[in-house]
Amino acid sequence: MANRIIVVMGATGAQGGGLVRGMLDHPEAGYVPRAITRDAGSEGARALADLGADVVEADLDRPESIARAFEGAYGAYCVTFFWAHFSPTLELRHAQILAGAAAEKGLRHVIWSTLEDTRKWIPLDDDRMPTLQQHYKVPHYDAKGESNHFFTDARVPTTFLLTSFYWDNFIYFGSGPQRGQDGVLRLTMPMGDAKLPGIAAEDIGKCAFGIFKEEGRYIGQEVGIAGGHLTGEEMAAGLTKALGEDVVYNDIAPEVYRSFDFPGADDLGNMFQFKRDFNDYYCGVRNLDETRRLNPELQDFETWLARNAAKIPID
């Protein structure tokens, strides 16, 4: 099979990096990554180049650079990073640029890393959770879900990849156990006894690689992925074992979480409430068996903790 170029947006990030490494580790599959970064001189970009990736500079704020990056490619992995700007409007613009470039350059398979538009379950006039920024319930979800139509409208052959909570958030996003004034570590989430689908960030890219290898089978479909469905109590128990110190699950109300003093707390509070209140749907669409079929190296929570618990910041 001739090598097919896959453009990987966010190649130095959590999702894209897993896909780039997956392709480099398995050249026999016939796919080669074109790793897109805003700064080819960054440490992450240089590390990918050292592994053999073709590193290309492009920026979603320069649409012409994206079109050039897509030139001659077979497919693309398209992802955006809401938390860099907290703007649904910019998220929509970036997704439209990606879809337009894919259509213009005739890509044959695009994976769009998306999420649910929660307004389909909780309309804006539904007072079960507050409306944010006038137009959204969960801005970082809704903007991605709304953006799906850019790909379908442009007739881009697309797989819509529904991701899950990154367990890596316990390391990098401040979501891990926090020590209270009483000295006890608490894992705080407004999930009640509902299960939270989660995944190792690197496994998202490996699942995307599995989708590309299926030769178009998943074009036009939504594919939900997760490495495990765990309650807060189960996650706390896993953390207790891995950290060698008791971790208590601290279930709070979503409105309490929304009141926390950090950027995006209201967005995340609504997100957790959506996952809790529509748990049967949310877990059901993120099928563990299908995920493992796409990525036989899929990590469960215990495996991820064994490799990463030492990186979780504990005061």
DAGIDA-V585805 format. One line per field, one symbol per residue. ss: DSSP state (H for helix, E for strand, - for the rest). A space follows every 10 residues. Layout:
BEGIN
ss: ???
END
This chain:
BEGIN
ss: ---EEEEE-- ---HHHHHHH HHHHH-HHH- EEEEEEE--- --HHHHHHHH H--EEEE--- --HHHHHHHH ----EEEE-- -HHH---HHH HHHHHHHHHH HHHH----EE EEEE---HHH ---------- -E---E--HH HHHHHHHHHH HHH----EEE EE--EE--HH HH-----EE- ----EEEEE- -----EEEE- HHHHHHHHHH HHH------- -EEE---EEE -HHHHHHHHH HHH---EEEE E--HHHHH-- ----HHHHHH HHHHHHH-HH HHHH-E-HHH HHHH------ HHHHHHHHHH H----
END
